C-alpha cells in the first residue's frame, strides 16, 4: 500500500491521517508541537479547540449541524471523540476540550499505520502529501508554499478567542442557570445588566486599550469571530442585538427581564471552567479584567485564559486547488484545513476527510467520490474550487447558501433547511452504500 505524508496534526491533519491509515496506507504525520507552538496552541495534544463550543450547533436545520451528521455517517474520528466527550450546551455540540483532544491524540499515536514525527518542516516530504498546517503555518514552511503560487500573495484575516474563567469566581447571587434563548436545557450561566450598567460597559469597552497586533484594523476581522470591542465600536446597541441579546432570558425566581445578558458556557466536563460566549477579544489582559469586571456577576472573576487575537493566513484556493483540495499544478500535493479558506473546525475536519478519501482512492487506482453540491461536504469543496476566482476570495463557514437549493419554495426557513438536510443525508447514505466506503 502506498505510503503517504500528512503535515500538521490539527483537526484536518488528524482526520486525514486517520482516514488514510484506516484504509491501509502507511502514514507519516509531521507535527512541530511541542517544540514549536503557535499563538493558538496551549498544549502538545493534537486537534486542540479554542473553546468548548468550537464545533457549534448540532441541529440539522443548521448547516454546520448537517455537516457534522454527514461526518458521523462517513466515519469521522473527530465526531467519534466529540460524541464521547460531549458536555451540556443546549442545542450545541460542546465538548470537554482536553478530553476531546486527548482521545484523538491517543487514537493517532496508537494506530499501527501511523508514525508521528515531531519536528518543523521547511520543505514538503517526498511522495503523496496532504498539507494541513493551518492558518498559523510556521515561518519555516511558508517559503515552500509560496513557491507554489509565486504570482499570488497569501491572503489573511484576523481571528480572536474568548476568555475562560473559573466557575467558583462567578457571583451566582447576580446570575442564574438557564438555556440559551429558551432553546435546550439550562446549561448556560446568565449574567444580567440593567440599562445603566450596560451603557457604562459598552462605553468603556469601545475605548479600552487593545493589545498590539501587527497590521490589525477593525475591517480585517473574520465576521464570524468578531472581537467584542469591535462590535461595541459599531454602535451602542450592537451587542444587545448580538451576543448580549436578552430575548427570552428572565430570572426564574423573579421573572425579571433585563436590558442585556452575558452568557457563559461550560468549557469542561466537570463544570469548573466557563467561556464568555461571544467575547472574542484582543484587549490587553489588564483591560479585560477591568472592563469585563464591570459585568456585575464577573466583578471578581478569575481568568484561567485571557482572550487573544492572531493573524490567519489562507490561500487563494480557487486559483490553486480543485474540488478534492488537490494542487492543480502538482497533484501529489493536497491542502486541507483553514489554510484552504474553509473556516471553522468542523469545516477543516471535512476538508481533511475529503482530501484523504480522494488521495486514497487515487493511489489505489480508483475513481474519486464526487460529493455533489447537494451535500454540505461537497458544497464546501466546490466553493473552495470555484468561489471568487476574481481575487476577492474569503474564508467561508458552511452554510445553506452554498448548498444546491431544493427547487421548490418553502417559506418556513427551518422546514426548508431540514428538507435540504434530509436530501443531503440520503445522498451520503447512498454514497456510503455504493462506494464500499470503508476501504
N, C-alpha and C positions, 0 to 999 in steps of 0.2 A: 504494500500500500504506500502511495506517495507520501513523503514527509512534507510538512507544512510549518511555516513560522507564523506566529502572531506576536505583534509588538504592542504592549500595553495590556494591563490587567484590570481595567475598569469594567463597567457593565458590558460594553460592546466587545472588548477583547476577551473577557472571561466567557461570555456566551459563545463567541466564535470558537474559542479553543475547545470548549466543552462539546459543541456540536460536531466539530471535526473529529475529536477523539472518540466520541460515541459511534462515529461511522468508520472507525478503524484506522484513521490516519495517525501517524506519529507526529505529535505536535511539540514544537519548542516555543514556549511562551516567555518572551523577554519582558521584564518589568524592572524599572530603575529604583523603585522603592525597596527597602527603606534608605538606601544610601543617598538617594536624591529625592526630595519631596517637592511638592508644588504648593502654592497658596491655598489650594482647595483640599489638601490632604492632611490628616492628623494622625494616621496610624499606618502600619505596614500591611494591613489587610487589603485584599482585593475588593473591588466593587464597592468602595465607600459611597455613602449617600450623604448629602449635605444636611438633610433633616428627615425626621421620621415620615413625613408626608411627601417625600420626593417622588413617590410613584403615583400620587394624585388619585383622582376619582376612580371608582370601581363599578359604576353603573353603566349598563350597556347603552343608555341614552347619551352617554358622554363618550367622545371619540377615543380618549385615552383608555377608558374602561373597555371599549371594544377591542382596542389593540392588545390590551392585557389578556383578554379572553382568547384572542387568536393565538397569542404566545403560549398560553396554557395548553391549547389543543395541539400546538406544534412541538410541545415537549421542552419548554424553556427552563433552564437551570435557575434563572432569576426568579421566575414565577414559583418554582418549587420552594425556593428559600423564602420568598415573600409570604407564601401561604403558611409556612411553618412558623414564621415569627411575626405574624400579624398582631397589632395592638389595636384596641378600640379607638375608632375615629369616625363614627357615623358612617357616611356613605363613601369614605375614602379608604384606600388600601394603605394604611400606615403600618410601619414595621419598627421593631427594635433594631436600630441601625447597626449596632455592633454585632448582635447575634446573626443578623442577615448577612453581613459581610464575612463573618467567621465561617458560616456554613458554606458559602461559595468558595472561600479560600481553601477550606478543608477538602471540598469536592474536587477542586482543581489540583491541589498538591497530591492528593491520594490517587488520582486517576492513573492507571498503568500506562496510558498512551500519551501522557503529558509530562514534559520535562520543563521545569521552571528555571530560568537563568536570570539572576538578579544583577543586572548591570545596565547602564545607559548606553544606547547605541548612537553612533554617529553616521551610520550608513545602513542601508537595508540588507537583511540577510539574503543569501543566495536562494534561488528557487521560489516556489509559490509562497506568497506572504500577504497577510492581512495587517494593515497598519491601523491601529486603534489607540493612538496616543493621546487623544482627547484635545480639547481646546487650549490646554496648557502644555502642549508639546515642548519638550526641553530644547534649549538653545543648541544642544549638540546635534539633534536630528533635523532641526528646521532647515539648515542649508541643503540637506539631501532632498527634502521635499520641495524646496524652492527650485531646485534644478529640474524638476518635473514640469514646472509651469513658469518658465523664465519670462514669458510675456505678461504674466499676471502677478499683481501684488496679492499678498494674503489679505483677506478681509477680517474685520474684527467687530466685536461689540463688548460691552461691559456687563458683568454678571455679579450678583450680590447674594449674600447669605444672611439669614436672620440670627439673632442671639438665642442662646439656650440659658435657662435659669433653673435654679434648684426649687423644687416644689415646696420644701419646708420654709422657703424665704418669702412665699406669697402670702399676703394678708388676706386670708379667706373670710374674715369678717367684712371685707369690702369686695367680695367676689363670690361666685357660685358656680356649681357644675351645671351644664346644660348641653343641648345639642347645638349643631351649627345651623342656624336659621330654621329651626324646627324640623331638621332632617336627621334621622337616625336617633341613636341613644345619647344619653347625657355624658359625652366623652370629652367635652371642652370646658375649660375654666373661663368664665365670662367676667371681665374686669370693666365695670361701667364708669362713665364720666358724665357729669352734667354739662350744661352749655358753657358755663364759665371755665370749668376745668378743661374742657375740650379746646376752647378757643385759645386759652393760655398755652396749652400744649402745642397746638399747631403753630402758633406764632413763634415759639422757641425752636421748634423742630425746623421750621423753614429757614432760620438764620443760624442754626447750630454749625459748629466747626466741622468740616469734613477732613478725613484723612487724605493724604496726598496719594493720588493715583494718576500716573503719567498719562496725559492725553485725554483725561476724562472730561466730558461735558454732558449735561443732562440729556441731550438728544442722542447720545451714543449708547443708551442702555437698551437691553432687551425688554420689550414691553411686558412680557410675561413674568419678569422678575425685577420690577422697578423698585429702586430704593425708596423707602417710606418718606425720606426728606424731599425727594424729587416730587412725589405726589403732593406733599404739603405745599411746595412752591407753585403748584399748578392751580391753587385756589383753596380757600378755607374749607369748603365742603367736599373736596375731592376724596378725602379719607372716609368721610361719613357715607359716601356712596361706593366705597371700596371695602378694604379690609376691616374698617371700623363701623360697618353698616349695622344699625341697631334693630333692624326689622325682625320682629318675632322674638326678640330676646328680652323677656320680662323676668324680674326676680321672682322665683317660685314661691317665696314666703310672703312677699308684699304685693306681688303683681305689678310692681312699679316698672314703668318704661323709662328708658334713658336716652340721652341725646346722642351718645356714641358708646360703642362697646368694643374693647380689645379682647380678642380671644387667644387662649393658649391651648396648645395641643400636646398631648403626651408624646415624649420622644423616645422612651424606652419601656420595656415590658413591665417593670415594677412601679412605674409612675413617679420616679424620683426626679426626673428631668422633663422640663416643658419648653416648647418652642413658641416664640411670639409669632402668631400667624400673620403673614403679610408684612413683617417688619424687616425685610431685607434692607441693609443699610451700609453706608460707607462713612458714617460719622466716626470721629476719634473715639477711643474707648472711654475717656472721661466724659465726653459729651453723651455717649449712650447711657451711662449711669445717671447723669444729670437730667437729661430730657425724658428718658423713659421712666425715670423715677417720679415724674410728675403724674403718672398714672397712679391713682390712689392705692390700688392693691399691690403695686410694684415699687412702692416707695423705698423699701429696704431689700429689694431683690438681690440675690447673689448670682452673679453671672458666671456660668460654667464655660461658656464660649461667647465671645463678642462677635457681632456681625462684622463682615468684611467684604471687600469687593476685589475682583481681579479681572484682567483683560482676557477675553476668549478669542482665539484665532480659528478661522474656518476657511475652507477652500471655496473658490468659485466653481462649485461642483458641476453645474450644467455644462461648463466648458471642458470638464476633465473626466467625469465619471459617467458610466452607463447605469441602467436600471438594476444591475447586480452590484453596484458600488465598485465596479472594476475600472481601473485606469484605462482610458481609451488608447493612450499611447504605449502602454506596456501591460499586457493582460496578465502577467504574472503577479502584478500588484493590485490589491484591493484596499480600499479605505473603509472604515466603519466608525460609528460614534459621532460625537458632536463636531469633530473636525469637518465632517461632510456637510454640515448645515442642518442635520436633524437636531432639534432642540428638545432636551429632556432625557431623563434616564431610561424611561420605557422605550422611547423612540431610538435611543442609542442601542439598547439591547436588541430591538427589532432589526436594526441595520446590521449588527454583528451576526445575528442569526441568518439573515438572508444572504449576506456575503459568504458565510461559511457553507450554507446549503449549496449555493451555486458553485463555489470552488470545489467542494467535494464531488459533486456530480460531473463537473468538467474533468477533474483528474481521473474519474472512473469512466470517462468516455460517454457519459450520458447527457441528454439534452437538459437544459436548465428548467426549473419550475418558474414559469412566468406568472407570478402572483398578479392578478388583474387589479384594475383601479376600483373594482367593486369591493376589495378588501382594504383594510387600513394599512397593513404591512406593504401591500402592493402600491397603494396610492402614495404613500410616503416615499417609496423608492422612485416612483415615476416623477414626483416633484423634484427630487434631487437630480434626476436625469434631465428634466425639461424645464424646470422653473426659472424664469427670469434670465434667459440667456443673453439679454442685452447688457448685463453687468450689474443690475440692481438686485442681485440675489441676496436674500436674507434668511437667517435661521428660521425654521418652521416647526412648531409643535404639530402633532397630528390633529386634524380637525375634520369635521364632516364636509367642509367646503372643498377639500381636495379629493374626496371620495365620489365615485360616479353617482349622480342623482338617481332617484327611483324611476323617473319618467312619468310620474303622476303627482298631482298636487295634493299634499296633506297639510292642512292648516295647523294642526297641533304639532308643535316642534318636537316635543318628547315622543309622540307617537311616530312621527316621521323618522326620527333618529333611531328609534327602536326597530322600525321596519328595515332600515338600512343595515343595522347591526345583524338582524336575523338573516338577511340575504347574504351578508359577508360571511357569517359563520357557516352557512350552508355550503358556500364555495370552499371555505377552508376544510370542512369535513370531507368534501368530495376529493380535494387535492390529497389529503392525508390517506384516504382510502385508495385512490387511484395510483399514487406515485410510490407505493411501497416505502412510505416516508422514513421509516426508522433506519434505512440502510443507504 
